[in-house]
Amino acid sequence: MMDNAIAERQRIRDWLLPHMKGGKPKAFTKDQYRLLAVSELGPCSKAAFGDAWISAIGMLNGKNHWW
């Protein structure tokens, strides 16, 4: 079960990164990005999305405009 949770977070993070990389401006709110992710990836929990969001920002060296 833990493996599924980790895989879900990684899948969401991998989806988020192209939206965030390259100095792209934040076009939507975090909740709007979550709704977009759900429409493209299928159901995901708010907790998993939140963890993936933080992980993706960390991979961008903490770009503040994404917080």
Secondary structure, 3 states (H helix, E strand, C coil): CHHHHHHHHHHHHHHHHHHHCCCCCCCCCHHHHHHHHHHHHCCCCHHHHHHHHHHHHHHCCCCHHHC
